[in-house]
Amino acid sequence: MRIIVAITGSSGAIYALDFLKRCPADKFLIVSKWGKTLLSDEIKMSDKDLHPFVKKQFSNDDLTAPIASGSNRFDAFVIIPCSTSTIGKIASGIGDSLITRTAQVALKERYKLILCVRETPLSTVTLEQCAKLSRDGAVVMPISPPLYFVPETVSEYIEGFVNRVLGVLGFKVGKGWREDELE
């Protein structure tokens, strides 16, 4: 499985790191300018520190990268975290960066597009943009860790949400709520 992963400047770098570490697919990374700031501010890492977890990294300014074309297939595009500015651009059809262009490719080719929104509260404009993207086939996943398994550490909160993203991608991770009742 080939997954493109983007990190934008919305708080939640730790979710991106956990996803990159645990997702078993071949991953290709794009980090926005503000995503780089986010990595530094929140987890004291640079985008270069993520190289052991990805097959290749592309510059967000490189609109000639192979993932900017629908002729190069990928299985999913996960933006984690996804800023509301990025959502606005994608919903408006603006492909002025590799992140937004790759989202356009995912939508037009009907590849899985997962937007992990880390913002609260959401404005009406952003809610409308999320609804539009959802109708167009994107999966909008506000970063909201499940609590039904009663997490005791921050790591368990993070893992709980990342497990949900991995599940949407088709990977079996963790037990579901009251899953044993389905046996």
Sequence and secondary structure as in RCSB ss.txt:
>XXXX:A:sequence
MRIIVAITGSSGAIYALDFLKRCPADKFLIVSKWGKTLLSDEIKMSDKDLHPFVKKQFSNDDLTAPIASGSNRFD
AFVIIPCSTSTIGKIASGIGDSLITRTAQVALKERYKLILCVRETPLSTVTLEQCAKLSRDGAVVMPISPPLYFV
PETVSEYIEGFVNRVLGVLGFKVGKGWREDELE
>XXXX:A:secstr
 EEEEEE SSS HHHHHHHHHH  SEEEEEE HHHHHHHHHHHS  GGGGGGG SEEEETT TTSGGGSTTS  S
EEEEEEE HHHHHHHHTT   SHHHHHHHHHHHHT EEEEEE  SS  HHHHHHHHHHHHTT EE       TT 
  SHHHHHHHHHHHHHHHTT   S  TTGGGG 
